[in-house]
């Protein structure tokens, strides 16, 4: 079986450590099984997607040493999504809805006040052709929903074990907004089919969405990938991380001098029962990686621990790993080994090497 995983990310903000955990699990799984790793840019939201963020995402992954075998952009696949939608319409699995955002909010609030789950009532299915024409003459554009079969969806999750989701309590998901924007589920399923994705590994907040995707995949006559849902990372206060949470954005961690292998070492063990080990190569991480060792329990991320691991990684880095740094600050090559042996235990990040070299070269007055 040809193994292929993917990391799907929207270019609407900077990557944070929670995103990287998902990317790393997919990357390690692909390499462990001798497969391919796909980077997918989910840029269907044209208004919010930004090339600057896309470039930063790539830069962060490259800094961390995560190499993709192929890259795909959803904004180049709109025709494929339209084709899939037309097929669903022919099978009466897609239907137009004309409620405005305010009208839907009122429906939700009413149901919640009655103590009922805020599930869409499918009132759009009762619209006559005449009523639809009236709404269209009023200038209303429809959003399109997928008609779910109300049934239980079960699968064997690689992390969570046996999962069962009852779609009776789920709203028919919107596949296309009134402005024509394709939403996550339809685009993602088309991509997983076309790119032959065999493993979908992501956060546990996607469990209900996975049940919907399984039903859509079956409706489209496709084989199902293997699913695994890892626990969500939280801050020390228990709140979820956000990709707009600046202090934990990879861009800021990278600029602050964190060693990339410190982050990779920490993320490859966090959420397992294994102690965090210091790794200097991905081959070593892959040898020690087991997807089944991850738990479903929410996992707290401690930035101070990351900085501590980064220092340990730096102190144990072999000379070859710092030669370029030593060359850039002007250390003669014949003094590389002696200088690194002296300096490595006296620094917390690489930029501090310059200060120590100036001290060695010019004396205390150079500080």
C-alpha positions as a Python dict, from the first residue, in 0.01 Angstrom:
ca = {
    (1, 'X'): (0, 0, 0),
    (2, 'X'): (138, 340, -100),
    (3, 'X'): (140, 553, 216),
    (4, 'X'): (65, 924, 193),
    (5, 'X'): (-12, 1169, 471),
    (6, 'X'): (-83, 1540, 453),
    (7, 'X'): (-59, 1856, 657),
    (8, 'X'): (-344, 2092, 570),
    (9, 'X'): (-313, 2452, 682),
    (10, 'X'): (-491, 2778, 599),
    (11, 'X'): (-262, 3073, 520),
    (12, 'X'): (-460, 3308, 744),
    (13, 'X'): (-210, 3336, 1029),
    (14, 'X'): (123, 3216, 1162),
    (15, 'X'): (186, 2856, 1262),
    (16, 'X'): (184, 2783, 1633),
    (17, 'X'): (307, 2480, 1827),
    (18, 'X'): (-34, 2310, 1807),
    (19, 'X'): (-21, 2320, 1425),
    (20, 'X'): (332, 2184, 1429),
    (21, 'X'): (229, 1888, 1641),
    (22, 'X'): (-16, 1786, 1367),
    (23, 'X'): (241, 1846, 1093),
    (24, 'X'): (505, 1645, 1278),
    (25, 'X'): (280, 1345, 1348),
    (26, 'X'): (187, 1326, 979),
    (27, 'X'): (548, 1369, 869),
    (28, 'X'): (684, 1108, 1110),
    (29, 'X'): (409, 859, 1021),
    (30, 'X'): (483, 894, 649),
    (31, 'X'): (857, 850, 697),
    (32, 'X'): (817, 565, 947),
    (33, 'X'): (608, 374, 691),
    (34, 'X'): (821, 468, 391),
    (35, 'X'): (557, 698, 245),
    (36, 'X'): (512, 1052, 115),
    (37, 'X'): (422, 1372, 298),
    (38, 'X'): (200, 1631, 128),
    (39, 'X'): (173, 1998, 224),
    (40, 'X'): (-176, 2127, 142),
    (41, 'X'): (-248, 2500, 143),
    (42, 'X'): (-618, 2543, 228),
    (43, 'X'): (-672, 2884, 67),
    (44, 'X'): (-1036, 2863, -39),
    (45, 'X'): (-1105, 3174, 170),
    (46, 'X'): (-965, 3419, -82),
    (47, 'X'): (-1037, 3726, 132),
    (48, 'X'): (-848, 3606, 440),
    (49, 'X'): (-571, 3401, 277),
    (50, 'X'): (-243, 3587, 249),
    (51, 'X'): (74, 3504, 55),
    (52, 'X'): (280, 3641, 343),
    (53, 'X'): (138, 3378, 578),
    (54, 'X'): (187, 3104, 317),
    (55, 'X'): (553, 3200, 281),
    (56, 'X'): (597, 3202, 660),
    (57, 'X'): (436, 2858, 689),
    (58, 'X'): (687, 2717, 442),
    (59, 'X'): (975, 2894, 615),
    (60, 'X'): (870, 2756, 955),
    (61, 'X'): (846, 2398, 821),
    (62, 'X'): (1184, 2429, 649),
    (63, 'X'): (1340, 2565, 969),
    (64, 'X'): (1202, 2270, 1161),
    (65, 'X'): (1338, 2028, 901),
    (66, 'X'): (999, 1901, 783),
    (67, 'X'): (1037, 1841, 409),
    (68, 'X'): (728, 1793, 195),
    (69, 'X'): (733, 1566, -110),
    (70, 'X'): (462, 1766, -285),
    (71, 'X'): (261, 2084, -233),
    (72, 'X'): (-99, 2148, -341),
    (73, 'X'): (-314, 2462, -325),
    (74, 'X'): (-691, 2440, -299),
    (75, 'X'): (-739, 2772, -480),
    (76, 'X'): (-622, 2594, -798),
    (77, 'X'): (-886, 2320, -768),
    (78, 'X'): (-1217, 2506, -769),
    (79, 'X'): (-1330, 2335, -1090),
    (80, 'X'): (-1286, 1995, -926),
    (81, 'X'): (-1498, 2101, -630),
    (82, 'X'): (-1773, 2233, -859),
    (83, 'X'): (-1779, 1900, -1040),
    (84, 'X'): (-1818, 1713, -710),
    (85, 'X'): (-2099, 1945, -602),
    (86, 'X'): (-2288, 1892, -927),
    (87, 'X'): (-2271, 1516, -877),
    (88, 'X'): (-2408, 1552, -524),
    (89, 'X'): (-2694, 1767, -653),
    (90, 'X'): (-2784, 1498, -907),
    (91, 'X'): (-2795, 1244, -625),
    (92, 'X'): (-3017, 1476, -416),
    (93, 'X'): (-2753, 1499, -142),
    (94, 'X'): (-2700, 1874, -175),
    (95, 'X'): (-2973, 2132, -125),
    (96, 'X'): (-2995, 2514, -132),
    (97, 'X'): (-3077, 2715, 181),
    (98, 'X'): (-3167, 3083, 184),
    (99, 'X'): (-3157, 3176, 552),
    (100, 'X'): (-2939, 3473, 637),
    (101, 'X'): (-2675, 3456, 909),
    (102, 'X'): (-2905, 3650, 1143),
    (103, 'X'): (-3196, 3416, 1076),
    (104, 'X'): (-2980, 3112, 1150),
    (105, 'X'): (-2854, 3273, 1472),
    (106, 'X'): (-3213, 3331, 1585),
    (107, 'X'): (-3298, 2966, 1516),
    (108, 'X'): (-2999, 2849, 1719),
    (109, 'X'): (-3083, 3074, 2014),
    (110, 'X'): (-3445, 2961, 2012),
    (111, 'X'): (-3345, 2593, 2021),
    (112, 'X'): (-3091, 2654, 2297),
    (113, 'X'): (-3349, 2843, 2503),
    (114, 'X'): (-3579, 2544, 2468),
    (115, 'X'): (-3303, 2316, 2594),
    (116, 'X'): (-3260, 2149, 2254),
    (117, 'X'): (-2939, 2099, 2054),
    (118, 'X'): (-2890, 2371, 1789),
    (119, 'X'): (-2937, 2137, 1493),
    (120, 'X'): (-3049, 2282, 1160),
    (121, 'X'): (-3418, 2198, 1106),
    (122, 'X'): (-3392, 2131, 730),
    (123, 'X'): (-3669, 2382, 663),
    (124, 'X'): (-3507, 2460, 326),
    (125, 'X'): (-3611, 2115, 203),
    (126, 'X'): (-3974, 2228, 227),
    (127, 'X'): (-3930, 2525, -7),
    (128, 'X'): (-4136, 2506, -323),
    (129, 'X'): (-3993, 2606, -661),
    (130, 'X'): (-4217, 2912, -651),
    (131, 'X'): (-4085, 3016, -310),
    (132, 'X'): (-3727, 2968, -427),
    (133, 'X'): (-3790, 3197, -725),
    (134, 'X'): (-3933, 3463, -496),
    (135, 'X'): (-3626, 3446, -271),
    (136, 'X'): (-3397, 3470, -572),
    (137, 'X'): (-3587, 3776, -700),
    (138, 'X'): (-3528, 3934, -359),
    (139, 'X'): (-3156, 3901, -430),
    (140, 'X'): (-3086, 3617, -190),
    (141, 'X'): (-2803, 3380, -278),
    (142, 'X'): (-2825, 3027, -134),
    (143, 'X'): (-2570, 2843, 73),
    (144, 'X'): (-2560, 2469, 3),
    (145, 'X'): (-2588, 2192, 262),
    (146, 'X'): (-2504, 1822, 244),
    (147, 'X'): (-2800, 1601, 337),
    (148, 'X'): (-2670, 1368, 606),
    (149, 'X'): (-2800, 1019, 663),
    (150, 'X'): (-2895, 1019, 1030),
    (151, 'X'): (-2697, 719, 1146),
    (152, 'X'): (-2406, 623, 1367),
    (153, 'X'): (-2063, 633, 1208),
    (154, 'X'): (-1796, 408, 1356),
    (155, 'X'): (-1426, 374, 1288),
    (156, 'X'): (-1114, 240, 1455),
    (157, 'X'): (-910, 545, 1543),
    (158, 'X'): (-532, 497, 1560),
    (159, 'X'): (-512, 708, 1877),
    (160, 'X'): (-859, 717, 2032),
    (161, 'X'): (-954, 354, 1967),
    (162, 'X'): (-1309, 265, 1856),
    (163, 'X'): (-1513, 580, 1790),
    (164, 'X'): (-1887, 614, 1731),
    (165, 'X'): (-2051, 942, 1630),
    (166, 'X'): (-2429, 974, 1600),
    (167, 'X'): (-2500, 1211, 1310),
    (168, 'X'): (-2863, 1238, 1421),
    (169, 'X'): (-2751, 1518, 1648),
    (170, 'X'): (-2545, 1695, 1379),
    (171, 'X'): (-2656, 1972, 1145),
    (172, 'X'): (-2631, 1916, 772),
    (173, 'X'): (-2293, 2076, 701),
    (174, 'X'): (-2259, 2374, 471),
    (175, 'X'): (-2038, 2294, 173),
    (176, 'X'): (-2067, 2626, -10),
    (177, 'X'): (-2134, 2970, 135),
    (178, 'X'): (-2371, 3217, -26),
    (179, 'X'): (-2074, 3405, -176),
    (180, 'X'): (-1957, 3087, -351),
    (181, 'X'): (-1672, 3002, -110),
    (182, 'X'): (-1606, 2629, -79),
    (183, 'X'): (-1584, 2516, 282),
    (184, 'X'): (-1350, 2267, 444),
    (185, 'X'): (-1535, 1936, 419),
    (186, 'X'): (-1607, 1918, 46),
    (187, 'X'): (-1266, 2053, -55),
    (188, 'X'): (-1077, 1830, 189),
    (189, 'X'): (-1258, 1512, 87),
    (190, 'X'): (-1201, 1579, -284),
    (191, 'X'): (-834, 1636, -214),
    (192, 'X'): (-796, 1324, 1),
    (193, 'X'): (-949, 1118, -279),
    (194, 'X'): (-749, 1271, -562),
    (195, 'X'): (-415, 1278, -379),
    (196, 'X'): (-465, 922, -248),
    (197, 'X'): (-424, 1014, 118),
    (198, 'X'): (-399, 697, 326),
    (199, 'X'): (-370, 848, 676),
    (200, 'X'): (-548, 1154, 815),
    (201, 'X'): (-397, 1257, 1149),
    (202, 'X'): (-531, 1569, 1320),
    (203, 'X'): (-664, 1717, 1643),
    (204, 'X'): (-949, 1562, 1842),
    (205, 'X'): (-1163, 1868, 1766),
    (206, 'X'): (-1214, 1712, 1421),
    (207, 'X'): (-1387, 1395, 1543),
    (208, 'X'): (-1742, 1499, 1444),
    (209, 'X'): (-1613, 1638, 1117),
    (210, 'X'): (-1448, 1303, 1047),
    (211, 'X'): (-1784, 1126, 1080),
    (212, 'X'): (-1929, 1364, 820),
    (213, 'X'): (-1632, 1309, 591),
    (214, 'X'): (-1664, 932, 618),
    (215, 'X'): (-2026, 954, 507),
    (216, 'X'): (-1932, 1183, 218),
    (217, 'X'): (-1647, 954, 111),
    (218, 'X'): (-1886, 659, 107),
    (219, 'X'): (-2137, 866, -90),
    (220, 'X'): (-1866, 944, -346),
    (221, 'X'): (-1768, 576, -368),
    (222, 'X'): (-1421, 618, -224),
    (223, 'X'): (-1210, 407, 11),
    (224, 'X'): (-1162, 547, 359),
    (225, 'X'): (-826, 663, 489),
    (226, 'X'): (-697, 560, 831),
    (227, 'X'): (-785, 823, 1091),
    (228, 'X'): (-605, 926, 1406),
    (229, 'X'): (-706, 1214, 1635),
    (230, 'X'): (-442, 1340, 1876),
    (231, 'X'): (-517, 1534, 2192),
    (232, 'X'): (-520, 1913, 2178),
    (233, 'X'): (-236, 2115, 2323),
    (234, 'X'): (-334, 2368, 2584),
    (235, 'X'): (-149, 2642, 2764),
    (236, 'X'): (-55, 2592, 3127),
    (237, 'X'): (-386, 2762, 3215),
    (238, 'X'): (-576, 2490, 3027),
    (239, 'X'): (-692, 2717, 2745),
    (240, 'X'): (-651, 2608, 2383),
    (241, 'X'): (-364, 2747, 2183),
    (242, 'X'): (-430, 2972, 1886),
    (243, 'X'): (-224, 3030, 1576),
    (244, 'X'): (-255, 3400, 1654),
    (245, 'X'): (-112, 3348, 2005),
    (246, 'X'): (209, 3537, 1935),
    (247, 'X'): (441, 3398, 2203),
    (248, 'X'): (387, 3044, 2076),
    (249, 'X'): (399, 3127, 1705),
    (250, 'X'): (680, 2934, 1539),
    (251, 'X'): (799, 3252, 1376),
    (252, 'X'): (866, 3403, 1718),
    (253, 'X'): (1018, 3086, 1861),
    (254, 'X'): (1248, 3067, 1560),
    (255, 'X'): (1355, 3431, 1596),
    (256, 'X'): (1408, 3387, 1972),
    (257, 'X'): (1680, 3127, 1910),
    (258, 'X'): (1497, 2805, 1989),
    (259, 'X'): (1676, 2501, 1845),
    (260, 'X'): (1448, 2336, 1584),
    (261, 'X'): (1538, 1987, 1706),
    (262, 'X'): (1435, 2089, 2058),
    (263, 'X'): (1083, 2155, 1933),
    (264, 'X'): (1084, 1837, 1723),
    (265, 'X'): (1209, 1632, 2021),
    (266, 'X'): (945, 1777, 2251),
    (267, 'X'): (654, 1741, 2007),
    (268, 'X'): (745, 1381, 1920),
    (269, 'X'): (700, 1276, 2284),
    (270, 'X'): (449, 1522, 2432),
    (271, 'X'): (121, 1344, 2500),
    (272, 'X'): (280, 1001, 2539),
    (273, 'X'): (393, 817, 2851),
    (274, 'X'): (753, 834, 2730),
    (275, 'X'): (998, 1081, 2883),
    (276, 'X'): (1111, 1355, 2647),
    (277, 'X'): (1437, 1253, 2480),
    (278, 'X'): (1693, 1478, 2314),
    (279, 'X'): (1728, 1402, 1942),
    (280, 'X'): (1960, 1558, 1688),
    (281, 'X'): (1830, 1392, 1371),
    (282, 'X'): (1491, 1294, 1235),
    (283, 'X'): (1619, 941, 1175),
    (284, 'X'): (1656, 901, 1550),
    (285, 'X'): (1309, 1046, 1613),
    (286, 'X'): (1156, 815, 1352),
    (287, 'X'): (1324, 509, 1507),
    (288, 'X'): (1161, 593, 1842),
    (289, 'X'): (823, 706, 1705),
    (290, 'X'): (501, 510, 1760),
    (291, 'X'): (168, 676, 1677),
    (292, 'X'): (-16, 436, 1908),
    (293, 'X'): (176, 570, 2210),
    (294, 'X'): (-9, 904, 2199),
    (295, 'X'): (-305, 948, 2434),
    (296, 'X'): (-635, 1134, 2399),
    (297, 'X'): (-587, 1337, 2717),
    (298, 'X'): (-545, 1715, 2665),
    (299, 'X'): (-176, 1795, 2692),
    (300, 'X'): (-31, 2108, 2847),
    (301, 'X'): (249, 2287, 2668),
    (302, 'X'): (514, 2450, 2887),
    (303, 'X'): (721, 2715, 2703),
    (304, 'X'): (981, 2715, 2982),
    (305, 'X'): (1033, 2343, 2930),
    (306, 'X'): (1089, 2405, 2559),
    (307, 'X'): (1358, 2663, 2634),
    (308, 'X'): (1524, 2420, 2876),
    (309, 'X'): (1522, 2143, 2614),
    (310, 'X'): (1660, 2386, 2357),
    (311, 'X'): (1958, 2461, 2580),
    (312, 'X'): (2022, 2089, 2630),
    (313, 'X'): (2001, 2026, 2256),
    (314, 'X'): (2249, 2307, 2190),
    (315, 'X'): (2493, 2189, 2458),
    (316, 'X'): (2493, 1836, 2311),
    (317, 'X'): (2519, 1946, 1946),
    (318, 'X'): (2828, 1797, 1777),
    (319, 'X'): (3083, 2030, 1623),
    (320, 'X'): (2954, 1962, 1272),
    (321, 'X'): (2618, 2112, 1371),
    (322, 'X'): (2771, 2453, 1456),
    (323, 'X'): (3050, 2485, 1202),
    (324, 'X'): (2856, 2732, 986),
    (325, 'X'): (2781, 2947, 1292),
    (326, 'X'): (3148, 2951, 1392),
    (327, 'X'): (3254, 3034, 1039),
    (328, 'X'): (3008, 3325, 1021),
    (329, 'X'): (3140, 3492, 1338),
    (330, 'X'): (3501, 3459, 1222),
    (331, 'X'): (3638, 3171, 1426),
    (332, 'X'): (3937, 3021, 1237),
    (333, 'X'): (3867, 2664, 1129),
    (334, 'X'): (4170, 2530, 1311),
    (335, 'X'): (4018, 2663, 1637),
    (336, 'X'): (3663, 2529, 1579),
    (337, 'X'): (3696, 2225, 1805),
    (338, 'X'): (3874, 2403, 2089),
    (339, 'X'): (3639, 2702, 2086),
    (340, 'X'): (3320, 2493, 2070),
    (341, 'X'): (3435, 2267, 2353),
    (342, 'X'): (3489, 2575, 2568),
    (343, 'X'): (3182, 2772, 2462),
    (344, 'X'): (2901, 2517, 2433),
    (345, 'X'): (2821, 2489, 2803),
    (346, 'X'): (2821, 2868, 2847),
    (347, 'X'): (2544, 2960, 2600),
    (348, 'X'): (2166, 2926, 2586),
    (349, 'X'): (2131, 3013, 2216),
    (350, 'X'): (2361, 3033, 1916),
    (351, 'X'): (2372, 3410, 1890),
    (352, 'X'): (2562, 3420, 2220),
    (353, 'X'): (2861, 3259, 2044),
    (354, 'X'): (2957, 3596, 1898),
    (355, 'X'): (2989, 3755, 2242),
    (356, 'X'): (3214, 3473, 2365),
    (357, 'X'): (3428, 3486, 2050),
    (358, 'X'): (3472, 3864, 2084),
    (359, 'X'): (3578, 3808, 2444),
    (360, 'X'): (3832, 3546, 2338),
    (361, 'X'): (3963, 3757, 2051),
    (362, 'X'): (3968, 4105, 2203),
    (363, 'X'): (3956, 4059, 2578),
    (364, 'X'): (3705, 4184, 2839),
    (365, 'X'): (3685, 4532, 2685),
    (366, 'X'): (3507, 4391, 2378),
    (367, 'X'): (3188, 4302, 2568),
}
